[in-house]
Amino acid sequence: MTAMDNKSRYSPEFDMAVRGDTITADRYISREWMDAEHRNLWPKVWHLGGVLAELEEEGDFIRHDFGKESVIMIRQEDGSIRAFYNSCPHRGNRLVLGDAGHMPRITCGYHGWQFTTDGVLAHVQDPDDFEGGNPCGRVHLSELRCESWGPFVFWCMDDDVPPLLDWLAPFPERFANYGVENWVRVLKLSCDADFNWKIIRDNFNESYHLPTIHPELATFINDGLPTTLFEMYPSGHNAMWMIGHQATTRADYHSAEVPAPLDDIARAWGIDPADYNGHTGDIRAAVIRAKRALGPERGYTMYADMTDQQLVDYFHCTLFPNLTLTMSPEQLQVLRTEPHPTDPEKCVFQHWCLFPPVPGMKEVVTPIGPVPLRHDAVARHSRYGDGVSLGFVADQDLSIGTTQQQGLNSRGFKGCILPGQEKRVQRFHELLNDYVKGQP
């Protein structure tokens, strides 16, 4: 990535035109808009259901509740994973209530109907009391598409949506060098929040808020506009490359002492930060050299496949409509908002963190502090505002949600006024308009 002037910060290879649709308040507050999303948007996209580490043996399952839907993903005898709606075909009772676990058969707690892991009815009470005879072997759970990528398993409600790897493009190729396939989900955090799901999506589609909401990041992430590269893909997804291991060019950090925590980052790689006082911007190149030299012996075998940019920079990927993957050299953050089942002014926010399984490493530093390097070392659900952290940066992002939701309800709000750097926000809403109108 090279420095770019303000007019050319959008990648010439990955840029998309926008129409200029007004971004109206009804999409954030209207039940009618929420219902249209339920009909026309959510069935037409792939949904991240969980991680493959939860599905190691036949009968292992994950349940994913999404809005009013609930989906079960379960490992099969042949090693594949299949997904089913979490609804008993008898009278609609939800079959599985646990978030994850193991079950040799899927059993309905209402009347005891049992299904094999491939969704076939295997046992009912009074099997001869059915017109046409015993329904076992003839009744099946309703199945959804289910595919995996990297450490993740996804599901989709619509047969016409492209296959997962095509839908994710270009991210499977762009993530390949990081070797995330066996990374460990250490944090699984979520909360209920009092704002529409799109408020945080807008936030993740721009970096305009970084100087005000995340000022402490400026000492080790260069959020300067001329050096940040934005990409928008035909798929509807977009991304942002932001220079890491370098202080922002928005302030004069480069002619003084190396700021914290950039100084500690340098020391961690055997670099004396004092050697870079007055030319702080050169630390990034020094860290690249140190990672090339020391990474393999420290267990970071994936460094050999990574580009210099991947070794030190941040690749922030926003998948349409509601999934964000923030890729850094040694951490993958998953951030997502999902709609409330009935209230357009509420949502569920989720934050996962994955780390590479480096030999000998027992603990990793996460957005909530040091945590053991093991699957779901911290897994919890809370209500935003109760004082339970979702990660220090995520907490800052969430802090603006409720007040923005309140402001969007004002008669005085006439539609968003966006600078050029928020073009990704504009395109997100234009795509949303098309989906909601049934014209994707």
N, C-alpha and C positions, 0 to 999 in steps of 0.2 A: 504494500500500500504506500503510495506517495502522497505528499502534501497536495491539497487541491484548493483552488480558490472557491469562494462562496458560490459562484455561479455553476461550478462543475462538480460539486460535492456528490451529486447523484451519479452513480456508476454509468458511464456511457453504454456499457453492455447490458446492465440490468436497471432500466428505467421504464416507467410506464406513464402514459398520459392520464390526466384526470379531467373530469367534466366541470367540476365546480359546483356540484350539488350542495344545497344548503343542508347543514347538519342540524337537524331540528331536535327540539327537546322531547318530542313524543316518543322517540326511540328509547329513551331512558326512563320514562314514567308511565307509559301507556300499557294497559293490559291487552289492548287490541294488538299493539305491536309485538308484545311478548307472545301472544297466541300465534301470530304470523310467523315468528321465528321458530316456534315449536313445530309448525306445519311444514315450513319451507326451507329453513336453514339447518337445523340440527340433524335431520335425517340425511342431509346431503354432504356430510363431512365425516372424516375419520375421527374417532375419539380415543384418547389415551386411556386405557383401562387399568394398567398396573405394570409391574415389572416381572420379568420371567423368573426371577429368583423366588417368587412366591408360588411357582408352578413347576416344581421339580419332579414330582411323582404322579402317576396316574391317580386321579381323584382329588388332587390339589385344586383349589378354586380361589378365585377372587370375585367379590361382588363390587360393582360400580354403580352407585345411584347417580342419576343425571336428570335434573328436573323431576318430572313425574315418572320417568323410566327407571328401570333397574335391570342390570345385565349381569349374568354369571359367565365367567370365563373358566374353563375347566380342562385340565390336562387329560389326554386320552391314552388308551392302552398303547397306541402306535407312536406316541410321543408328540402328536399334534395337539393343538389347542382349539377348542370349539367354544363358541359363545351362544348363549340362549337368553331370551327374555326371561326375567325372574317372575314368571307368572304361571300358575298351575292351569293347564287347559281344562281342568274339571270345573272350577268356579272362580278362577282368577286369583286365588290367594298367593301372596308372595311365598316362594318356596324357601329361599335362603335368606337368613337374617344376619348372619355373621359377615364380617368384612373379608375374611380370608380364613383358610383352613383346609381340612381334608375330609372327604366324604366318599365312601365306596358307592353310595347311591344318593341321588337327590330325592329327598323325602319331604312331602308336604305335611306340615304340622296340623292341618285342619282335618283331613279325612284319611291320611296315611298313604296316599298314592306315592309310589316309588318309581323313579326313573333311573336307568343306567347312565353312566357318565356321557354316553353319546346321545342322550335325550330321549331314549325309547322307554315307553311305559312298561314296567316289569312286574308291578304288583298293584292290585286294587282290592279293597274289601268287596265281598259279594260279587265276584267277577261274572257270575251268570245272570245277574240282575240288570243286564244292559240289552237293549234291543240290538240284535245282530250278534250277540254273544260277547265273550270275553274281549275287552278292548286292548288287553296287553299285547304288545308287539305291533299294534296298529295305530296307536296314538303317540305323537311325538311333541316334544317341546318346540316352541317357535324359535328357529335358529337365525342368528345374524352372521354376517361376515366377520372373520377374525384373522388377523395377520400380525406378524411381529417384525420389528426392526431394532437392531442393536439390543439393549437390555429391556426393551419395552414391548408390550402387547397392546394392540389396538382393536377396536370393534367399529362396525359401520352398519347403519340401518338400511342402506339403499344399494341395490345391486348395480345401479348405473354409475356410481362413483368410481373413478379409476382405481386400480390396485394400489395398495398402500405405498409402495416404493415410488410409483409414479406420482401419487398425490403429494408425497413429501418432497419431491424434487425441488431444488437441487441438494437438499440437506444430507441425504445418505452419502452422496459422493463427497460433499464438503466436510463431513464429520469423519470420514473413513480413517484419516491419519491419526486421529486421537485414540483409536482403539477402545471405544466406550463399551464394547459388547459385554465385558465382564465387570464393569464398574459396579460399585456397591451403593445402594440407596441407604444412606445413613440417617437422613432426616425425612420424615413424612409428616408435615405440619399442615393444618387446615383450620379455617375459622368461618363462622357465619358473619356476614357484614351487611351494613345497612346502606347499600348503594347498588345500582345496576351493574351487571357484569361487564358492561362495555366501558365503564369509567376507567378501570385499571387497564383494559385493553388499549384505550387511547393513550394512557400513560406509557405503556410499553412500546407504543408505536412512535415515540419521539424521545429525543434527549434534551429538549428545550428546558425541561424542569431540573436537570441535574445541578446547575449552580445554586438553585434556591432550595430544593428538597434534599439533595445529597451533597452538600458543600465539602464534606470531609473526603469524598472520593477524588477531589481535584488534586490531591497531593501524590496520587499514584496512578490515576487514569486520566489521560489527556482528552478532555471533553471539548477541546477547542473545535469550533465549527469547521475551519478550513482543513483540519486533519482527520475528520470523521467521514467515513465513506458509507453512504446509504445505498442499498440495493433493493429493487422491487422486481418480483418475478411474475411471469404470466400466470402462474398457479394461484396468485393472490397472496402468497406469503411474501415476507420481506425480511431484510437483515440490516445490521449495522456493524461495521468494523470500527472499533475504538482502540486507539493506541494505549497499551498498558505499559507498566513499569516506566512511566514517564509522567511528570506533573503537567497539569493543564497549561496551555498557552494563553488562557484567559487572564492569568495573573503572572506576576514576575517571580516564579519559583526557580527559574533557571540561572539566575545570576547570584544566588545566595547559597546558604548551606542546604544540603539535601534534606527535604522535609520528611517527617514521620508519616506513614510507616514505610516509605520508600527506602529509608536508611536501613531499617531492619530487614527488608526484602533483600537488599544488597548484601548485608552481612550473612544472611542465610546461604548465599551462594559464594562465600569467601571473598567478597568484594568490600574494600574499605571505602565507605561513603565519603570520607574526608577527601579522598583523591578526586572527587567529582564536584566539590564545592565550586560554584561559579559556572559549572557546565553540567548541571543536573540532567539535561536531556541525553547525555551520552551514557547514562547508566543502562538504558534499555539494551544497547548493543553489547555492553559488558555482561549483562545477565544472559543474553543469547549465547555468548562465548562460554560462559561458565556452565550453562545447562548442557551444552554440547559436550563439554569436557567431563563434568561430574555427574550428569543425569544417570547414565547407565549403571555406575557403581552404587548409586543411591536407590536403584530399583525402578527408575522411570524408563523402562525399556521402550515405551511408545515414543519417546523423544526422537529416536532415530528416524521415524517416519514423518515427523512433523516439520512443517516449514518454519522458517524463522518467525514469520508472523504468528503462526499458531503457538509458538513457544512462549510468547510474551503478551499477545494482544487479546482482546475480548470480542467474541463473535456472538452478537445478540440477535437471535433469530425469532421472529414473530410469525407463527403459523396461523393462517386464517382458519377459523375466526378467533379462537380463545386460548391458544397454547403458546407459551414462550419458552425457548431453550436458550440459556445463556452459557456459552461454552468458553471456559478459560483453560489454561494448560493442565491444571490438576483438579478441576472441579466442574461439574455440570449441574446447573440449577434449572429446575423445571418450575415454572410459575403459570398458574392457570386460574381463571375465574369461570364459574359455571352458574347458570341461572337458578334462582330459587324456584321451587315447584309451582308457586302460585302468585308471588309478589314481585312485580317488575322492579321494585325499589330495594330489593335485597339480592344477595348472591352468596356463593361459597367460594372462598379463596383458598388455593392450595399451593404449597411450596415444598418441593422435594430437593434434596441435594445428594448427588452421587459423586463418589471418589474412586480413583483407581486402587485396586488391591495390591499396594506396594509391599513386597516381602519384608517382614520385620516391623512394619508400621502398625502400631496398636491404637493410635489415636490420631484424629484429624481436627484441624481448626475449621469450624463451621460458622455460618452467620449468627448462631446463638452461642458460640464458644466451643471449647474443646469437647469432643464427643468420641466414644470408642468407634473404631473402624469395624463396624459389623452391621448387618442388614437391619434397618429400622431401629437403630439404637435409640432414637427419640421419635416416637410416633404419638401424636396427640391432636385432638380437635378442641377448639375453644370458640369463644365469641369475641370478635374484635372489640377492644375497649376494656376487656377484663384484666389487662395487664400482662397477658401471656404473650411472649415475643414470637413473632413469625420470622425472625431474622432482622438484623438492625436496618438493612436497606429496605426490606419488604415493609417493615413497620413504618418507615418514612413514606413509602408509596401509598400505603393504606391510610395514612393520616389525613390525606386530602379528600378521600372518597366521600365521606358523609357530608362535608360542607359543599362539595361540588354537587352532590345529589340534591341538596337543599336549594342551591342556587339555580339549578336547572328547572325547578318547579316555579320559578319566578316569571310573572308576565313580562318582566323587563328583559328576559333572555330571548334574543331574536334569531339566534343561530351563531355558530362558531366563526371567529375571525382568525385565520391561521397564517403564520409566516411560511415562507418557502420550505424551511426545514421540517415542517409538519405535513409535508405532502403525503407521507405514509398514512397519517390519520385520515386525510381526505379520501385516499383511495380505499381504505378499509370501509368507510361508511358508504362509498359508492358501490362497492361490492355487496355490502349488506343490503342496500336499497334493492339491488337486482335480485338477490336471493329472496328477500321478503316478498317481492312482487312476483316471485316465481319465474325469474328470467336470468338465472346464472349463466 
